[in-house]
Structures are given as structure tokens and as C-alpha cells.
Amino acid sequence: MEFRGAWVTSWHRGFYTPEDVDETVELAKKAGLSALVVEVRKTGDAYYRSPIEPVGPEVPDGFDPLEYTIEKAHPEGIQVHAWLVVYRVWKGDAPMDPKHVLARHPEWRSVSYDGLTEHEEGVYADPGIAGYREHFAGVCEDIARRYAVDSIHFDYVRYPGREWGYAPLALEAYRAETGASGKPEMDDPKWLAWKRDQVTALVRLVRERVKAAAPDCKIQASTIPWGDCPEDFTDSAAYNVVCQDWRMWMERGLIDENCPMVYAKEFEEAGAARFRKWVDGVKRWSYGRPAYVGIAAMWNDAEQMLAQIEVVRKAGLPGFVLFAFDKSESRAEKAARLGKVLYPAPKLAVRG
């Protein structure tokens, strides 16, 4: 059955309160969607009742957004996927909760080649630090064990760019494991290969922990398709710039389902062409595993989204995910227009 998903961020209203959840589930059903990918960790926080990380400030006391979303969505045959931002762990100027991972472990903060400690996207934990991998795996295992989520869904499972990864603990690990000395250059092939291995090590560790806790919980990832799609994946920005080898993850089954974020403007010729080329690449690098193409709902109207959905279908890929399905002035209208074509959604199997 076709996977018809939508990301629901925790940057805006969508599942903060029971009323938010009720509206989101109802509109998802109306739009003909069959899965909600809800952002339960955006910057080292928790949009559920976590014993490990601080609960997001927008969540009312005593309310569990994830649990309530599952309670409302699953009876409708709508899956609920726990979306976690992996390495970006802080953004903004708000005071940091003492329970926050960086408050407890400031040494896990990533550093750039030039000594910067904050990227334009925010503050990252360094993928080269094993202690952070253990922490994050514990967060994912806890969710999979206590909640009937249909997957653990990674995002920002990558470096922010080539110039990042120079935290002292990461450099210490690199030198110990490879015998290298000094400070590697940003384009050093040995260093880039090691960095790719660090990101993959987290994916592998989380998979092991989650599958041990909940064998029927899938592993998904939002992955990078920046720029034009190359013929060879090793020429991609994912592989060369942010050290995210999602092609290999699919080939080896380290993730169960891939959600490449092929955000493109269908109303622009270049954007429409790039979307189609990436859909072909995603299919080529799927190795028989499900891949659901990310579609830019924030740029495209309902008809343009439906045109891209048709491209995905004609390629033989089993589904799509819309970004994003937060509460907005246009959400109800877009849901109604999508629903004219997509309703009703096929009811997917859900975790009990």
C-alpha cells in the first residue's frame, strides 16, 4: 500500500495540545494521508514525557503529545513516526535547561576547522564522539520501548558541512583509530571517510538498540539530495560534504525506509527537472527497499504536489512525505484539495 506521509514540526503548532492533535489527525485523514511524522526531538528536547531530555516549553503540564497522537491516529489507520533531529541539538537564545545534553556535556559540541562552535543552522553535537552516540541511542531506545511508534525517524543525521567535526574529543578518537597526527585538512580523503563512518556508526547503533527493544519498529531517515542528482552517489553532497552515505545504508539495510527530501518548486522548469532526476536516483539507490520522496508542501500548491506525487508513482516508488503539515492558514485548504484526489487513504498496519 502507498505510504502517504507528512512531517509535523515542533517549531509551530501541530501537536502541542490535544486540540492541535485532533485537528492535525482530522485534516490528515481529509487529505488522504496515511502517516504522520511528528518531530518529537528538535533541539535536544522532548515532545513526549522523557526521563532523559527536557520537555519542550510549548507542551502543557501533564500532556504527552506523542502518546495522544498515537491514541488518535492509530485507530484511523494513520501511522505515527517519531522524528528525531540527531546532531543539531541547540538553536536560539533561550536559556539552556540544565538537563539538556550540552549543559551536561559541553565537550560534545562540534567545532569547525577555524574554531567556531555554532553553525548557521544551530549548534551541533559532534558525530565523532562515541559518548553522544550512546546518549542518542538511549533516547531512541526509550521511545521505541515505551511508545507504539511505527518508526524511529532520523533527521540531521549528518555533519553540517565539510568544515565541521573538529571537537577535541573527535580529533583524539580519529588519531587513536587511524594513527594520524596533527589536524586533518577538510578535504583529506582519509578524514572524510572516517567522518562518514562516524555517522554510520550512530545509525547502526540505534538500529541495534531499537530492534532489540521493539523488533517491529522501523528505522527511517530524512536524507540529503542537495543540488543536481549525480550519476555516481560518491559525487553527491550527501557523501562528500555532510558525510551521509545513505546509499550504503539502503544497500546494507541499516535503515528500513528512506525519505530523501527532494524539495523542488514544480512551477519552475529547473526545479521540476531536478525533482524528476532525483526521483530516478532515489529509485536507483533503493536496492528494493521502500523510499518515500519528500515533497515541498511549503512551496507547491495542491495541484503541483499532486503532479510530483504522480512522478513518484510512475517511477514505481511506494510513497511520499509532505513538508510540512503544521497548523497554518493554508493547511485546511490544501488538505481539502489533496483529498479530492487522494481520499480515502489506504489504512496502513500500525504498531499495537
N, C-alpha and C positions, 0 to 999 in steps of 0.2 A: 504493500500500500504506500501511496505517496506521502512523504513527510512534508508537512506544511507548517513551518515554524515561524516564530517571531521572537526577537530579542526584546526583553523588557528591562530597561536600565534602572539602576537605583540612584541615578543622578536627578531624575524627575519623578513625578507621581506616576504610579502604575501598579504598585503593590505594597505601598507603605501601610495602608489601613485596610480593614475589611471592606469598606466601601470601594476603595481603589481596586481591590482584587475582584470583587463582584463585577464591576464594570469592565475590567480587562477580560475576564473569562467570558462574559456575555458577548462582548464585541469580537473576541477571537472566534467564538462559535458562529456569530453572524457573518464574519468574513470568510468562513470556510477553512479556518486554520485548525491544525491538529496537535500543535506543540507550542509551549511557552518556554523560552529560555530566559530564566529570571536571574538577574545579577545579584547574587547573594554575598558577594565579596567584591567591592570596587576599589578600595584603597586600604587593605589590611584590616577591614572592618567586617561586620557580620549582619546580614539582613535575615537573621534567624536567631534562635536562642543558643548562643555559642558559649561553651565553657573555656574557649581558647582565646578568642579575639573580641574586641569591644563591639557592642551592638551599635549599628548606625544611629545617628542622633535623630533621624526623622521617624524612627519606629516608636509607636506609643508603648508606654509601660505595660508589660504583661501580654503584648501581642506578638505572635510569631508569624511573620509574613510568609515564610516558606511553608510551614505546616498548613496554614489556612489556604494558600494557593493550591496545594496538593489536594486538600479536602474538597475544594470547589471544582477543580479542573478534572481530576481523575474520573469522577462519575460521568463526566461528559465525554469520556474517551479522549481527552486532551492530555498529552504528556506534559510533565514538568521537569525541566533540566536545570540543574544547579550550576549557574555560570559564575566562575571564579576568575578574577583578574590575578594572574600568577605573580609577576615580578614588579609591576608598578604598585607600590604599596603606600604612597602618600602623594597628596596634591592639595594645594591651597594653604591658607594661613591660619586655619583654625588650630586651637591648642591640641596637642597630641595627647591622647589618653595614655596614662601610664601603663595600661595593659597592651598597648599597641606593640607590634613586633619590633619596630625600630626604636621605640622607647626602651624596650628590654635589651635589644641587640643593635645598638648604633653601628657596631663594627660590620654588620651585614649590608650596609648601604653601599651601592655601587658607586664607583669613581671613574671619571673619564681619564683619558690619556693625559690631559692637561690639568687634572686635579679637580675638576668640577664635581659637585655632588648632587646636582639636580638637573635633569634633562628638561626640555621644554614640555614634555608630556607629564612630568612629575618626577618623584623620587623612586628609584628602582632598588630592589634588593639585588645583590649580585648573584647571577646564576652559578658562578664558580665556587660558591660557598656551600659545603655539604650540610652545615647546620641549618641553613634556610630550607634546603630541600626536605630535611626531616620535619621541620616545622610545618611546611605546607602540606606534606603528605599526611601529617596528623590531622590537619584541618579537613582535608578531603575524606579521610577515613572516618572521621567523626560524623560528617554529614551523611555519607553512604550508609553508615551503621544505624543512625537514628531516624533518618527520613527516607520515605519511599520515592526518592528522586529517580528519574529514568536515566539520567546520566550525570557524571561529573564533567563539566564543560569548561575547558581551559580557554583563556584569552590572555593576551600579552605574555604568551609563553615563548619569550624571546628576549634578546638584548635590545635596548633602544636604538643602537647603531654600532658601527664598527669601532667608534672611539671609546666605547664603554666596556667595563669588565676589569678595571684595574684596582679594585679594592685590595688592600694589602693581604687579606686572608686568601683571596683568589690567586694573587700572584704567588704567594707562598705555596699553595696547592699545585699550581702549574709547574713551578720549578721542581717541587718534590716528585711529581709524577713523570715529568719528561726529562729531567736532568738539565733543562735550560738554565741560563743565568741572565741576569740583567732584566731589563724591561722590554718585552717584545714590542715590535712595531705593529701598528694597526693592521697592516696588510700581510703580516707574516703568516704563510700558509699553515705552519705547524700550530700557531696560536689560534687561528680561526678554526682549525679542525678540533682543537681542544675545547674551544668555546661551544661549538656545535655539540660536542659530546656531553658538555655540562647540561645543556638544555634537554637533551635526550635522556640523560640520567634522571632528571626530575620526572619526565613523562613515564619512564619505565618504573621508577619507584612508586609513583602514585598509582599506576595501574596495578602493581603487585598488592599494595595495601588495600585498595578499593575492592579488587576482585576477591581478596581474602575475606573482607568484611561483608561484601554483598555481591556474590558471583553474577547476579543478573543485572547489575548496574553497569551501564555502558560508559565508555570514555569517549568524549567528543572534544574537538578543538576548533576554535576560530583561528584560521591560518591566513598567512600573508600572500596576496597576489599583486604586489605593487608593480607599477609600470606595465610595459608590454610583456605578454607571455613569451618566454624564450622557447626554443626547441629543446634545449637541454636544461634540466632543472638546476644544474650547478651554475648556470648563468643567471639565476634569478636573484632578486633582492633578498628573498627569504633565506636562501642558502648563503649568500655572500655578504650581506650587510647585517642582518639581525640574527644570523646563525640558527635558523629554524628549519631543520631538514624534514619538513612534513611529508615529502615524497617517500622518504625512507620509513617514516612512522607508518604510513599506509601499507607499504610493501611488506613490512615485518609484522603488521598487526599490533603495533604499540598503541594505536588509537583505533577504536571501533568504527568511528564515523568522523568524516572531515567536513568542516564548514568554512571553506575559503571565502573571504569577504570580498567578493568581486563587485565592489561598489562602483557603478558607472552610470552616467547620465544617458539614458536611452534616447533622449531628444537631441543629442549631439552625435554627429556622424562618427567622430573618433571614439567617443565613449561606447557607442553601440558596437563598433568593430572590436574594441578591446574586450568588451564583455564576452562576445562570441569566441574570440581566440582563447580567452582564459577558460571558458566552459570546455572547450576542446582539450586544453591542457589538464584541467581537473579530471576529466574522464580518463585521459591517458595515464595519469599518475594515481589512479584509484585502486588498481590491482584487484578489481572485483569487490571492493568494499564500498559501503554506502558513502556518497559525498553529496552534501546538500549545499547548494550555491547561495551565498549571501547576496541579497538584492537591496539596493539603496532606496528604501521607502521614504527617506528624508528628502530625496531629490526628485524622484519619479512620481507621477500621479498613478492612479489605479490602472489605467489603460497601458501605461508604459511598463508598470510592474508585470502586468499580465503578458505583455509582449516578451519580456525577459523570462518569465515562467515558461512560456511556450518554447523558447530556445532551449531551456534546461530539459524540458520533456523530450524535444526532438533529438537531443544528444543522448537520450537514454539514461540520464541521471535521475535518481529516485526522489529528489525533493529540493526544497529551497527554504531559506530563512530570511525574513524581512527585518531590516534595521531602520527604525526601531518601532516598537508598539507601545511607547509610553503614552500617558494621557496628554492630549494636545487638542487644539481647535479643529484640526483636520482629521483626527483619528476616526471618529464615528462615520464621517462621510466616506473616507477611503474604505473603511470596513464594509459599508453598505455596497459600494461599487464593486469591491472584490467579491463580495458574497453573491452578487448576481451571476457570477461565473463559477465560483469555487464552492458555494454552499450546496449540499452539506459536505463537511469534511469526512473522510473515512475515519472511523474510530480506531485509533492505534492501541496496541496492547500496552498496559501500564503496569508498573510495579505495585504489588499489593502491600 
